[in-house]
Amino acid sequence: MDIAILRTAAADASQPQYTKLEYAALLRGARAVTYACLSDHPQAAETTFRDLPQRPLSAVVQMPNVDLLAVPTPASPELREFLMRSGWPARRLAFFGDDRSGALAQFAQGRYLVHRESALRESGLHQQRHAFEVQGVGIEDIPPAHPREARLAITSRVLEACLRARATAPAEGPYVVGQNWGRFLQATRPRFYEALSSADVEAMEALLANCFRNELTSGILGGRPAYDAFAAAGAGCAEGLRQHFNVWRHSVSHVDVHRLGFPPVGNPYGVWLDCVLVHANTMLNDHRASVVRDLVGHVDHPIVAEIGGGYGGFGRQWLMLDAPGTYVDFDLPENLIVASHFLASAHPDKRILLFDEPSMRLDLEVLRQYDLVLMPHFMLPRLAEASVDVFMNFISLSEMSASTIHEYLAQIERVTRGYFYQENLLDNGEGYEFYPVSVFPPMPQFRKLFSTPSRWPFFSASSPAHSHVEQLSIRADLEVERYLTAAANSLPSRSAEETFA
């Protein structure tokens, strides 16, 4: 929905009225495209106002793309009558100053996600508006990008790695799959285990080709039940995406929805946004990848590692940000096969190291030869000491056994020379009882930089089901020259004139 805003003397005297209206509109998907001015207004001759075009009311009424005229301040009966005589029927008028709730309901029919980018200039605060069109829910089948032969070759490679990992996985100790995940996977992925037991490449390829809508993403993106719920929700999915967008746009350095688009791999679903298919979960991964890039994007070939990378969402956004260095993912073989297939199919140009045998070297010399290193969870002890610049875990440590949590955190402390970034359980919700971060074993080599409840609706402190916390910790003996001095030297200096340009 595109709206025009009527410029009035009363609103001019209290410009926050314009700000309130614009912001209320953009939160609900309505885009302000112009200001309309009456001929007797003292500034009727101006052609711009608040960084938008200003046009005579008589010209605005002729604009085919303007759906509503919004009036920011209380409107007299005479003004209402004049507007309707001027060609504005009641259905195209939103009286924000008189009937705020009614105007908000009209704005909620909007079709955009809107972001405002602010700049400080000599004349004051200015804002550039970016609008991304919501084009509908995307649940139609997405054809795969690669021909069948190429898809089978990728599947054969990742299946072989999965089979080798399962054959050499430890039978005891902290790297044995816990009861929580073990029972869950066996119960939710029967066709996967059937294809795995017979090493059936074609059956596995068929599952991977539709993984976002079947059992292969159970526990990591909700599997078939999540897809069915999404499809049943219809237009409500767009509103859910809007809520996440309004968090994401304030959480990243550069707002560009096009890097959020799903590749044509695994038959994804989501909301069509400016011609790309976007799932709300991608916004979480993009924010996390942006945080990590801000931390170490400037250092020489950063190594960033994650335990529990799911379907490969963080790795995908790390690559979409054109981040340097190597991404390393440790996960259960049953999940790692999905991430390996997704990332190899979406980024066939990248150098990818998969599991071969338990004695593989994972030192800096090896890691730096690859863009992606995708290893089963039990290979974590093979990672060289002080080799990782940022280690991450998002919403999985709390679900593990106490002994496994202890082992993983000890390994993270051993291999990490920079930062530990995690999102894990803050408190147990309804029907969700695991280990909150408050009972995690201490990491004496690290100092906590910040800890705050999750910003995302489903994981926030007010969520009844999943209440999580975002934490960033730093090595107490951090190499300042690598992480901080180099970062400061890499930032371009700005003069006072440039600040107000």
N, C-alpha and C positions, 0 to 999 in steps of 0.2 A: 504494500500500500504506500503510495506517494501522497504526502500531504503538503499543503501550503499553510503558512501561519500568518494570520492577520496582524499587521503592525498597528498597535493602538497607543495613544498618548499615555494611558494609564500604565501599560506594560513598559513603555519607554522609561517612565519614572521609576520603575522597579524591575530592572532587567532580569533578575532571577526568575520572574514569571516565564520568560522565554526559555530559560535553561530548564526549568521544571517541566515544561511542556515537551520540549525536544527530548529530554531524557526519558520521560514516561513513554513517549512514542517509540523511541528506538528500542527500549526494553521489550516492547511488544511487537516489534517487527515493522513499524511504520517509519518511513524515511521522509524527513523534511527536505524538500527540494527547492523551495523558494519562499520568500516573504511577499505578502500582498499588501499594498498600501492604498489607502483611500486618497482621492485627489486633493482633499483639503488638509491632509497631514502636513505638518511643517517640513518634514524631510521627504516629501513625495518625489522630489527630483533625484534622490539618491538611487544608484543602480545596484548597490550591494549593501547588505546589512548582516552582521554577525557571520561573515564568511559565506553567505549564500546570496544568490541573485535576489534583487528586490524589483518587483514589477507592479504596475498598476493593477488594481483589482479587476478591472475590465479585461486586461490581458490574461490574467491568471485563469479566469473562468473559461477561457477558450482553450486552455492547455488540456489535451486529451489524457495525459498521464496523471493528472492531479485528481485523486479520488476524494479527498476531503479538504475543506477549509477549516482550520482549527483557530478558535478565538481564545487567547490566553487569559483574558480578564472578563469579569461580568459584563454581559451584553444587555443594553437597554432594549425595550420593545421596539423602539425606533430603529436601532441598528439591526435587529433581527429582521424587521420588515424590509429594510433597505437591502440587506444581503439577499433575501429571497427574490426581491424585485430585480436584483442585479443578475439573476440567473443561477443562484445557489439554492437548490431545493433542500428541504430539511434533512433528507438522507445523506446529503453531502456536507453537512455542517456538524462540527464537534465543538460544543461550548464547554471548553475545559475550565473556564473560570466560574461557570454556573453549575455544571453537572459533571464533576470530575469522573465519577464512576461510569457514567454513560459514555464519556469521551474515551476512557480507558478500554471499555468494551469495543468501541469502534476501532481503536488502534490495534486491538488484539487480532483483528482480521488481517493484519499486515503480513507480507510475504518476504520480509528481509531479516537478516541478521546484520545489525549496524554497529560499527565501531567508530569512535571519534578519536582522532589523533591530535594532541594539543601541541602548540608551539608558542613561545614567548617572544614577542617582537616589541619594538619601541612603542608601537601604538597600543600594546596590551596583549591579552591572551587571545589566540586565534585557534580555530579548530577545523581540521579537515575531516570530512565524513566519508567512511568507506561502507558501502552496502553490498551484502552478498545475498543473492536471491535464493530463497527456499523454493525448490521446484518439485517437491513431492517426496513421498516415501518410496524408497527403492527396494522392492522385494522381488522384482523380476529376475530371472536367471541371468547371470553375467558370464558370457562365454569366456573360456580360458584364453590366455594370450598366446600360448605356445602350441605348436602342432603336437599331435599325439605322440610321435616318436620322441620328441624332446621332453614331453611330460613323463613318459615312461623312463627315460634315461635319468631324470632327476629323482624320480621315485625309487628307482633301483639303487641309486647311490645312497639316499638317506635311509632306505630300508636296510641295506647292508650294515650301515653304521649302527642302526638301532639294534639289529640282531647281535652284532659283536658286543655292544654295550651290555645287553641283557645276559649274554653268555658269560661275561667276565665280571659281572656285578658282584660285590661282596655278599656273602651269605650271613654275615653277622657284623655287629658293630653299628656305629652311628649312621653309616651310609646305607643300611638296609631301609627299604621303603617303609615308612611308618604305617601303622594300622589305618589312620585317617585316609591318607591318599591311596594306600594299597587296596583297601576294600572299595573305596569310591570308584577307582579306575576299573576294577574287575566288574563292578555292578553296572557301570554306565557305558562300557565300550566292548560289548560282546563281539561285534563284527570285526573290530580292530584286532582283537586277540585271535580271532579265527584266521584272519589274513596273515597275521604275524606267525602263527604256529606252522603254517604251510609255506611261509615265505612267498606268498602270492603277490607278485608285483602288480598285476593288472587289478586285482581286488583292492590292493592298497592305494593304487593310483585313483581308482574310482572314489574311494573314501576321502582322500586328500583333495581331490578336485571339487568336493562339496563340503569341505571340513567346517566351514562357518555355519552350516545348517544341519550338521549331524553330530554324532557322538564324539568325534575327534576333538572337539573344543569343549567338551564337558569339563567343568572345573577351571577353565581358563578364559572362556567367553560365554559360557552358559549352555553351549551345545544346542541341540534341537529345541528344548523347552524355551530357551531364550529367543530363538528365532520365531517360534510359534507365537510367543507373547508379543514380540515386536510386530509381527504381521497382523495380529488381532487388534493391536492398539491403533492402527491407522494413523490419522492426522495427529493423534496425541504424541507420537514419536517426535514430531517436529518441535513441539513445545519442550520436550525433554532435552532435545539438542540445544534449544535456545538457552535453557538454564545452564547447561555446560559451557556454551559459547560465551555467556556473560561472565563466567569465571575464567575461562581460558584466555580471553582477549586481554584481561588485566594481569595475566600470569606469565606472559611470554614477551620477549623483547620486540619481536616482529610479527604482526598479525597478518597471516596469509593463509586463507582456508585451503588454497590449492595444494599445499604440501600435506594436507590431511587426507587427501583422496585415497581410497583403497585401490590397490592394483587389481587387475582382473585375475586373481588367484584365489582358489578355494570357494568360489561362488559367494562373495561377500554380500552384505545387505546394509542398509542405512538410510540416510536422507540425502537426496540430491541437492547439492548446494553449489551454486555457480558452476554447474556441469561436472562436479566431481561427487563421488559417493562417499559420504562421511558417516562414521559411527562415533557416538559420544566417547567411547573408550579410547579412540585415537587422540582425543584432546588431552586425556590424562597422560598418555605416553609422550605426546609432543611437548607438554609442559615439563615433564621429567627430563626429556632429552635436552630441552632448552636450558634447564638449570645446569645440567652436567656440562653442556657446551660452554656456558658462561664461566664455569669453574676452571675448565682445563682446555678449552678450545685453542688457547694461545700457546700451549706448551708443545715441545717437540714430541711428535708422535705419541699422543696420550693413549694409555691402555685403560679402557673402562670395562668393568666386569659386573655381571649380574648373576645372582642365584634366582632361578625361577623366572625365566623370560617369557613363559607362556607361549602364545602362538608366534612371537617374534615382534610384538608391537613396539617395544622400545627400540629394538634394533632397526626396524623400519624407519622410525622417526629420526633416529640418529643419522641414518644415511640421507634422509630427505632434507635434513639441515645442512647437508654437505660437510658434516663434522669430520675432522681428521682422525688419524690413528686407527686403533683396532678395538672392536667390540667383542667381548667374550661372554658367552652364555653357558652357565651350568644348570642342568635341569634333569629331571627324570627322563629316561629314554622314551617313555610313552608320550611325553610332551615335547621333547626335543625333536622328534621326527616331524612334528607339525611345524615348529619354528624353522627347522632346516629346509623343509619343502617350501614354506612361504617365502623365506628370505632368498633362497637360491632361485626360485621362480620369478620373484619380483625384481631381483638384481642379478641377472645372469653374468654381468660384467665384473662382479666382485670376486676377489680371491677368498675362498672359503675353506677352512680346515675342519674336517669332521673326524670323529673318533676312529682310531684304527686298532690300537692295543694299549693295555694299561701302562706300559712303560714309556709311552710317548713323552717327549720333552715339551714342557710348556714354559720355557724361559723367554726372556726378552728377545733374544736373537730369533727364535721361532715365531713368537707372537707378531713381531713387526713385519713379517713376510706376508701377513694376511689382513684382509679387511674385517673378516668375521671368523671367529673361532667358536665352534659349537660343540660342547663337550658334555658327556653324562656327569651327573652330580658328583660321583665318586672320584672324579679326576681333579677335584679342587686341591687336594694335597700335593699334586704334581705341579701346581702353579708356583713359579719361582718367588722367593722372598722379596718383598719390597718392589714388586713389578707392576702394581696396579695404581693408577692415579685416582680413580674414583671407583669404589665398590658400592653396589646397589642391591637392595632387596625391596620389592614392593608387594605387600599384602600376601605373604606366604610364610615367613618365618614363624609367625604366631601359630600357624596351623600344624607345625611340626612337633615331634616329641621333644621333651626337655633336653635329652642327651644330644639330639641332633642340633638343636639351637645352640647349645654350648659348644659343640664341635665347629659349627659353621662360623660362629662369632670369633672363636680362637683362630681359625684359618684366615678370616677377614683381617684380623689384627696383624697376623703374620705377613700377609702378602700386600697390604695396602700401605702406600707411602704418602697418600694425600688425604682423601676424604672418604667418609662412609655416609651414604645417603640412603635413608630407608623410610618406608611408610608401613607401619604395622599396627597391631591392635592397641587402641587406647583403653577401651573398656569392653567388657562382654555385653552384647545386646540380647535381644529376645531370640532364644534358640541358637545362640552362636557363642560357644564357650571354649576359648582356647587360651593361649598365654599372652597377656598384655606385655608391652615393652617394659613396664615397671618391674617385672620379675626376670627380665633378661639378665644374664651374668654381666658383671662390669667389664669394661674394656679399658684398662688403666693407661694404655698408650694413646687414648683419644680424649679430646675435650669437646663437649657438646657446644655447637654454635647457636643452634636454635631448635625449638621443639614447639609445634603448634598443631592443633586439631586439623584434620584434613579439610581442604577447601571444597572438595567435591560433594555434591548433595548426598549421594548414596553412602559415602564414607564419613560424613561429617559428625560432629559431636551430637547433633540433634537427630541423627539417623537411628531408628530403633533396632536395626539389624546389624549394621557394620559401623562401628565407631573407631576410626583410625587416627594416627598421629603422623605428621611429617617431621622428620628429624635429620639434621645435618651435623656431623661430627668431623673434627679435623685432627690429624696427628699432632700430638704434643711436640714432637721433634720434627715438625714440618720443614722441608727444604725451602726456605723463604725465597731464595733466588729463583727456583723453578716455578713456584706457584704464584707468588705475589709480586716480587720485583719485576719479573718478566712481564707480568700482566699489566703493571702500571706503565712500563716502558712501551708496551704495544698499543696503548691508547693514544690517539691523536690529540694533541693539545688544541684548545679552543680559546680564541680571543673573546673579549667582551663583545666585540662587534659581531662575531660569528654566533654567539649565544642568542643575540637578538635579531639574527638575520631572518 
